[in-house]
Amino acid sequence: MITMINIFKKYLLLLLIFIFTSTAEASPNIYDAIYSLQKNGIEFARSKHSSKYNAESDEWCLKIDSYTVGIFSIKKDNQSETSCFYYDKKKHSESANKKSLENNFVKTNNYTFKRISSDKNQFIEIRRINNLLVTSKHGKTTKHGVNINIDRLVAQLFGYTFTKVLVNDKGREREYEFNILGKDTISSPFGLTEVLIVKKSIGRSKRSTITWYSIDNNYIPIIIEQYRLDKLKVTAKLISLEQ
């Protein structure tokens, strides 16, 4: 059980579902989804994802709440991650048509990461100040360059467009790379669905992710696999979805 808990701590928030990730033709959408996190077929945690649009501030927000379940909940480890961002669909389409790597259609406004566990508590906040992302972490404040203006959730949401993108990954500056591996047809909570299979790699990291996105259902991820040194560590499966 201890091994399972450690895996939960290390990989759960790496799960980061790309719920509104898509090709340039799709946009963010309002939804609630639940994923089952498993190791060797045994469920040790669940992750609830909620996407909302705030018309007053003209921004989208994605919130992810993750928590251990069953016998694994004996050792408390609750994590919450929220990203609120500006999105311009017209600019997104224009960028895709030009096959441009420049990002002028999506920018992080605010990002928070919270963790409450039996061992320790953690809080990280990223805010946009004077058009720059500023990270507050462990009592220290860090300003990031003009080329790093999105957090890790946003980067993954629009990975197909970026191909390669510089990201503020909980205060660390990293490069994400996305590669399409192919297509397949798999089972889902809403029946058989055609999926696009995408691999995400992180520069100078031993970790990678492979995601099966439902093409017919706004590119909702059906299965997400987390790897370390090409060894499967965690599998996340969609078990319910409300739109």
Contacts in CASP RR format, 6 or more apart in sequence:
PFRMAT RR
TARGET T0000
AUTHOR 0000-0000-0000
METHOD contacts of the structure
MODEL  1
MITMINIFKKYLLLLLIFIFTSTAEASPNIYDAIYSLQKNGIEFARSKHS
SKYNAESDEWCLKIDSYTVGIFSIKKDNQSETSCFYYDKKKHSESANKKS
LENNFVKTNNYTFKRISSDKNQFIEIRRINNLLVTSKHGKTTKHGVNINI
DRLVAQLFGYTFTKVLVNDKGREREYEFNILGKDTISSPFGLTEVLIVKK
SIGRSKRSTITWYSIDNNYIPIIIEQYRLDKLKVTAKLISLEQ
1 71 0 8 1.000
1 72 0 8 1.000
1 74 0 8 1.000
1 75 0 8 1.000
4 39 0 8 1.000
4 42 0 8 1.000
4 44 0 8 1.000
4 72 0 8 1.000
5 44 0 8 1.000
5 68 0 8 1.000
5 72 0 8 1.000
5 75 0 8 1.000
5 77 0 8 1.000
7 39 0 8 1.000
7 44 0 8 1.000
7 233 0 8 1.000
7 234 0 8 1.000
8 37 0 8 1.000
8 44 0 8 1.000
8 45 0 8 1.000
8 68 0 8 1.000
8 72 0 8 1.000
8 77 0 8 1.000
9 77 0 8 1.000
9 117 0 8 1.000
11 207 0 8 1.000
11 226 0 8 1.000
11 233 0 8 1.000
11 234 0 8 1.000
12 37 0 8 1.000
12 45 0 8 1.000
12 47 0 8 1.000
12 66 0 8 1.000
12 77 0 8 1.000
12 79 0 8 1.000
12 234 0 8 1.000
13 64 0 8 1.000
13 66 0 8 1.000
13 79 0 8 1.000
13 81 0 8 1.000
13 113 0 8 1.000
14 207 0 8 1.000
14 209 0 8 1.000
14 226 0 8 1.000
14 234 0 8 1.000
15 35 0 8 1.000
15 37 0 8 1.000
15 47 0 8 1.000
15 66 0 8 1.000
15 224 0 8 1.000
15 226 0 8 1.000
15 234 0 8 1.000
15 236 0 8 1.000
16 64 0 8 1.000
16 81 0 8 1.000
16 152 0 8 1.000
16 153 0 8 1.000
16 156 0 8 1.000
17 33 0 8 1.000
17 35 0 8 1.000
17 47 0 8 1.000
17 49 0 8 1.000
17 64 0 8 1.000
17 221 0 8 1.000
17 224 0 8 1.000
17 236 0 8 1.000
18 156 0 8 1.000
18 157 0 8 1.000
18 159 0 8 1.000
18 211 0 8 1.000
18 213 0 8 1.000
18 219 0 8 1.000
18 221 0 8 1.000
19 31 0 8 1.000
19 33 0 8 1.000
19 49 0 8 1.000
19 51 0 8 1.000
19 62 0 8 1.000
19 157 0 8 1.000
19 220 0 8 1.000
19 221 0 8 1.000
20 26 0 8 1.000
20 27 0 8 1.000
20 28 0 8 1.000
20 29 0 8 1.000
20 51 0 8 1.000
20 60 0 8 1.000
20 62 0 8 1.000
20 157 0 8 1.000
20 218 0 8 1.000
20 219 0 8 1.000
21 156 0 8 1.000
21 157 0 8 1.000
21 158 0 8 1.000
21 159 0 8 1.000
21 160 0 8 1.000
21 213 0 8 1.000
21 219 0 8 1.000
21 221 0 8 1.000
22 158 0 8 1.000
22 160 0 8 1.000
22 213 0 8 1.000
22 218 0 8 1.000
22 219 0 8 1.000
23 96 0 8 1.000
23 160 0 8 1.000
23 219 0 8 1.000
24 92 0 8 1.000
24 93 0 8 1.000
24 95 0 8 1.000
24 96 0 8 1.000
24 97 0 8 1.000
24 160 0 8 1.000
24 161 0 8 1.000
25 93 0 8 1.000
26 218 0 8 1.000
26 219 0 8 1.000
27 87 0 8 1.000
27 89 0 8 1.000
27 92 0 8 1.000
28 51 0 8 1.000
28 53 0 8 1.000
28 60 0 8 1.000
28 87 0 8 1.000
28 157 0 8 1.000
29 51 0 8 1.000
29 218 0 8 1.000
29 243 0 8 1.000
30 51 0 8 1.000
30 52 0 8 1.000
30 53 0 8 1.000
30 243 0 8 1.000
31 49 0 8 1.000
31 50 0 8 1.000
31 51 0 8 1.000
31 220 0 8 1.000
31 241 0 8 1.000
31 242 0 8 1.000
31 243 0 8 1.000
32 48 0 8 1.000
32 49 0 8 1.000
32 50 0 8 1.000
32 51 0 8 1.000
32 241 0 8 1.000
32 242 0 8 1.000
33 48 0 8 1.000
33 49 0 8 1.000
33 50 0 8 1.000
33 220 0 8 1.000
33 238 0 8 1.000
33 240 0 8 1.000
33 241 0 8 1.000
33 242 0 8 1.000
34 46 0 8 1.000
34 47 0 8 1.000
34 48 0 8 1.000
34 49 0 8 1.000
34 238 0 8 1.000
34 239 0 8 1.000
34 240 0 8 1.000
34 241 0 8 1.000
35 46 0 8 1.000
35 47 0 8 1.000
35 49 0 8 1.000
35 224 0 8 1.000
35 236 0 8 1.000
35 237 0 8 1.000
35 238 0 8 1.000
35 239 0 8 1.000
36 43 0 8 1.000
36 46 0 8 1.000
36 236 0 8 1.000
36 237 0 8 1.000
36 239 0 8 1.000
37 43 0 8 1.000
37 44 0 8 1.000
37 45 0 8 1.000
37 46 0 8 1.000
37 47 0 8 1.000
37 66 0 8 1.000
37 234 0 8 1.000
37 235 0 8 1.000
37 236 0 8 1.000
38 44 0 8 1.000
38 234 0 8 1.000
38 235 0 8 1.000
38 236 0 8 1.000
38 237 0 8 1.000
39 233 0 8 1.000
39 234 0 8 1.000
39 235 0 8 1.000
41 235 0 8 1.000
43 69 0 8 1.000
44 68 0 8 1.000
44 69 0 8 1.000
44 72 0 8 1.000
45 66 0 8 1.000
45 67 0 8 1.000
45 68 0 8 1.000
45 69 0 8 1.000
45 72 0 8 1.000
46 66 0 8 1.000
46 67 0 8 1.000
46 69 0 8 1.000
47 64 0 8 1.000
47 65 0 8 1.000
47 66 0 8 1.000
47 236 0 8 1.000
48 64 0 8 1.000
48 65 0 8 1.000
48 66 0 8 1.000
49 62 0 8 1.000
49 63 0 8 1.000
49 64 0 8 1.000
50 62 0 8 1.000
50 63 0 8 1.000
50 64 0 8 1.000
50 65 0 8 1.000
51 60 0 8 1.000
51 61 0 8 1.000
51 62 0 8 1.000
51 63 0 8 1.000
52 60 0 8 1.000
52 61 0 8 1.000
52 63 0 8 1.000
53 59 0 8 1.000
53 60 0 8 1.000
53 61 0 8 1.000
54 60 0 8 1.000
54 61 0 8 1.000
54 84 0 8 1.000
57 84 0 8 1.000
57 109 0 8 1.000
58 86 0 8 1.000
59 84 0 8 1.000
59 85 0 8 1.000
59 86 0 8 1.000
59 87 0 8 1.000
59 109 0 8 1.000
60 84 0 8 1.000
60 85 0 8 1.000
60 87 0 8 1.000
61 82 0 8 1.000
61 83 0 8 1.000
61 84 0 8 1.000
61 85 0 8 1.000
62 82 0 8 1.000
62 83 0 8 1.000
62 153 0 8 1.000
62 157 0 8 1.000
63 80 0 8 1.000
63 81 0 8 1.000
63 82 0 8 1.000
64 80 0 8 1.000
64 81 0 8 1.000
64 82 0 8 1.000
64 153 0 8 1.000
65 78 0 8 1.000
65 79 0 8 1.000
65 80 0 8 1.000
66 78 0 8 1.000
66 79 0 8 1.000
66 80 0 8 1.000
66 81 0 8 1.000
67 73 0 8 1.000
67 77 0 8 1.000
67 78 0 8 1.000
67 79 0 8 1.000
68 75 0 8 1.000
68 76 0 8 1.000
68 77 0 8 1.000
75 117 0 8 1.000
75 118 0 8 1.000
76 116 0 8 1.000
76 117 0 8 1.000
76 118 0 8 1.000
77 115 0 8 1.000
77 116 0 8 1.000
77 117 0 8 1.000
77 118 0 8 1.000
78 115 0 8 1.000
78 116 0 8 1.000
78 117 0 8 1.000
79 113 0 8 1.000
79 114 0 8 1.000
79 115 0 8 1.000
79 116 0 8 1.000
80 112 0 8 1.000
80 113 0 8 1.000
80 114 0 8 1.000
80 115 0 8 1.000
81 111 0 8 1.000
81 112 0 8 1.000
81 113 0 8 1.000
81 114 0 8 1.000
81 153 0 8 1.000
82 110 0 8 1.000
82 111 0 8 1.000
82 112 0 8 1.000
83 108 0 8 1.000
83 110 0 8 1.000
83 111 0 8 1.000
83 151 0 8 1.000
83 153 0 8 1.000
83 154 0 8 1.000
84 108 0 8 1.000
84 109 0 8 1.000
84 110 0 8 1.000
84 111 0 8 1.000
85 106 0 8 1.000
85 107 0 8 1.000
85 108 0 8 1.000
85 109 0 8 1.000
85 150 0 8 1.000
85 151 0 8 1.000
85 154 0 8 1.000
86 106 0 8 1.000
86 107 0 8 1.000
86 109 0 8 1.000
87 105 0 8 1.000
87 106 0 8 1.000
88 104 0 8 1.000
88 105 0 8 1.000
88 106 0 8 1.000
89 105 0 8 1.000
90 105 0 8 1.000
91 104 0 8 1.000
91 105 0 8 1.000
92 105 0 8 1.000
92 106 0 8 1.000
92 158 0 8 1.000
92 161 0 8 1.000
94 105 0 8 1.000
95 102 0 8 1.000
95 103 0 8 1.000
95 104 0 8 1.000
95 105 0 8 1.000
95 161 0 8 1.000
96 161 0 8 1.000
101 162 0 8 1.000
101 163 0 8 1.000
101 164 0 8 1.000
101 165 0 8 1.000
103 149 0 8 1.000
103 150 0 8 1.000
103 161 0 8 1.000
103 162 0 8 1.000
103 165 0 8 1.000
106 150 0 8 1.000
106 154 0 8 1.000
106 157 0 8 1.000
106 158 0 8 1.000
107 128 0 8 1.000
107 149 0 8 1.000
107 150 0 8 1.000
107 154 0 8 1.000
108 126 0 8 1.000
108 128 0 8 1.000
108 133 0 8 1.000
108 149 0 8 1.000
108 150 0 8 1.000
108 151 0 8 1.000
108 154 0 8 1.000
108 168 0 8 1.000
109 127 0 8 1.000
109 128 0 8 1.000
110 125 0 8 1.000
110 126 0 8 1.000
110 127 0 8 1.000
110 128 0 8 1.000
111 124 0 8 1.000
111 125 0 8 1.000
111 126 0 8 1.000
111 127 0 8 1.000
111 151 0 8 1.000
111 153 0 8 1.000
111 168 0 8 1.000
112 123 0 8 1.000
112 124 0 8 1.000
112 125 0 8 1.000
112 126 0 8 1.000
113 122 0 8 1.000
113 123 0 8 1.000
113 124 0 8 1.000
113 125 0 8 1.000
113 170 0 8 1.000
114 122 0 8 1.000
114 123 0 8 1.000
115 121 0 8 1.000
115 122 0 8 1.000
115 123 0 8 1.000
124 135 0 8 1.000
124 136 0 8 1.000
124 137 0 8 1.000
124 170 0 8 1.000
124 171 0 8 1.000
125 135 0 8 1.000
125 136 0 8 1.000
125 137 0 8 1.000
126 133 0 8 1.000
126 134 0 8 1.000
126 135 0 8 1.000
126 136 0 8 1.000
126 151 0 8 1.000
126 168 0 8 1.000
126 171 0 8 1.000
127 133 0 8 1.000
127 134 0 8 1.000
127 136 0 8 1.000
128 134 0 8 1.000
128 149 0 8 1.000
131 146 0 8 1.000
131 149 0 8 1.000
132 143 0 8 1.000
132 144 0 8 1.000
132 145 0 8 1.000
132 146 0 8 1.000
132 149 0 8 1.000
133 143 0 8 1.000
133 144 0 8 1.000
133 145 0 8 1.000
133 148 0 8 1.000
133 149 0 8 1.000
133 151 0 8 1.000
133 168 0 8 1.000
134 141 0 8 1.000
134 142 0 8 1.000
134 143 0 8 1.000
134 144 0 8 1.000
135 141 0 8 1.000
135 142 0 8 1.000
135 144 0 8 1.000
135 168 0 8 1.000
135 170 0 8 1.000
135 171 0 8 1.000
137 170 0 8 1.000
137 171 0 8 1.000
142 171 0 8 1.000
144 168 0 8 1.000
144 171 0 8 1.000
144 173 0 8 1.000
147 166 0 8 1.000
148 166 0 8 1.000
148 167 0 8 1.000
148 168 0 8 1.000
148 173 0 8 1.000
150 165 0 8 1.000
150 167 0 8 1.000
150 168 0 8 1.000
151 167 0 8 1.000
151 168 0 8 1.000
151 169 0 8 1.000
152 167 0 8 1.000
152 168 0 8 1.000
152 169 0 8 1.000
152 170 0 8 1.000
152 174 0 8 1.000
152 176 0 8 1.000
155 162 0 8 1.000
155 165 0 8 1.000
155 167 0 8 1.000
155 176 0 8 1.000
156 176 0 8 1.000
156 200 0 8 1.000
159 165 0 8 1.000
159 176 0 8 1.000
159 178 0 8 1.000
159 198 0 8 1.000
159 200 0 8 1.000
160 178 0 8 1.000
160 180 0 8 1.000
160 198 0 8 1.000
162 176 0 8 1.000
162 178 0 8 1.000
163 177 0 8 1.000
163 178 0 8 1.000
164 175 0 8 1.000
164 176 0 8 1.000
164 177 0 8 1.000
164 178 0 8 1.000
165 175 0 8 1.000
165 176 0 8 1.000
166 173 0 8 1.000
166 174 0 8 1.000
166 175 0 8 1.000
167 173 0 8 1.000
167 174 0 8 1.000
167 175 0 8 1.000
167 176 0 8 1.000
169 202 0 8 1.000
174 202 0 8 1.000
174 203 0 8 1.000
174 204 0 8 1.000
174 205 0 8 1.000
175 202 0 8 1.000
175 203 0 8 1.000
176 200 0 8 1.000
176 201 0 8 1.000
176 202 0 8 1.000
176 203 0 8 1.000
177 200 0 8 1.000
177 201 0 8 1.000
177 202 0 8 1.000
177 203 0 8 1.000
178 198 0 8 1.000
178 199 0 8 1.000
178 200 0 8 1.000
179 198 0 8 1.000
179 199 0 8 1.000
179 201 0 8 1.000
180 196 0 8 1.000
180 197 0 8 1.000
180 198 0 8 1.000
181 197 0 8 1.000
181 198 0 8 1.000
181 199 0 8 1.000
181 210 0 8 1.000
182 196 0 8 1.000
182 197 0 8 1.000
183 194 0 8 1.000
183 195 0 8 1.000
183 196 0 8 1.000
183 197 0 8 1.000
183 215 0 8 1.000
184 194 0 8 1.000
184 195 0 8 1.000
184 197 0 8 1.000
184 212 0 8 1.000
185 192 0 8 1.000
185 193 0 8 1.000
185 194 0 8 1.000
185 195 0 8 1.000
186 192 0 8 1.000
186 193 0 8 1.000
186 195 0 8 1.000
186 212 0 8 1.000
186 222 0 8 1.000
186 223 0 8 1.000
187 193 0 8 1.000
188 214 0 8 1.000
188 217 0 8 1.000
188 222 0 8 1.000
188 238 0 8 1.000
189 238 0 8 1.000
189 239 0 8 1.000
189 240 0 8 1.000
189 241 0 8 1.000
190 217 0 8 1.000
190 241 0 8 1.000
193 214 0 8 1.000
193 215 0 8 1.000
193 216 0 8 1.000
193 217 0 8 1.000
193 222 0 8 1.000
194 214 0 8 1.000
194 215 0 8 1.000
194 216 0 8 1.000
195 212 0 8 1.000
195 213 0 8 1.000
195 214 0 8 1.000
195 215 0 8 1.000
195 222 0 8 1.000
196 212 0 8 1.000
196 213 0 8 1.000
196 215 0 8 1.000
196 219 0 8 1.000
197 210 0 8 1.000
197 211 0 8 1.000
197 212 0 8 1.000
197 213 0 8 1.000
198 210 0 8 1.000
198 211 0 8 1.000
198 213 0 8 1.000
199 208 0 8 1.000
199 209 0 8 1.000
199 210 0 8 1.000
199 211 0 8 1.000
200 208 0 8 1.000
200 209 0 8 1.000
200 210 0 8 1.000
200 211 0 8 1.000
201 208 0 8 1.000
202 208 0 8 1.000
206 228 0 8 1.000
206 229 0 8 1.000
207 226 0 8 1.000
207 227 0 8 1.000
207 228 0 8 1.000
208 226 0 8 1.000
208 227 0 8 1.000
208 230 0 8 1.000
209 224 0 8 1.000
209 225 0 8 1.000
209 226 0 8 1.000
209 227 0 8 1.000
210 224 0 8 1.000
210 225 0 8 1.000
210 227 0 8 1.000
211 221 0 8 1.000
211 223 0 8 1.000
211 224 0 8 1.000
211 225 0 8 1.000
212 221 0 8 1.000
212 222 0 8 1.000
212 223 0 8 1.000
212 224 0 8 1.000
213 219 0 8 1.000
213 220 0 8 1.000
213 221 0 8 1.000
213 222 0 8 1.000
214 220 0 8 1.000
214 221 0 8 1.000
214 222 0 8 1.000
217 241 0 8 1.000
218 243 0 8 1.000
220 238 0 8 1.000
220 241 0 8 1.000
221 236 0 8 1.000
221 238 0 8 1.000
222 237 0 8 1.000
222 238 0 8 1.000
223 235 0 8 1.000
223 236 0 8 1.000
223 237 0 8 1.000
223 238 0 8 1.000
224 235 0 8 1.000
224 236 0 8 1.000
225 232 0 8 1.000
225 234 0 8 1.000
225 235 0 8 1.000
225 236 0 8 1.000
226 232 0 8 1.000
226 233 0 8 1.000
226 234 0 8 1.000
226 235 0 8 1.000
226 236 0 8 1.000
227 233 0 8 1.000
END
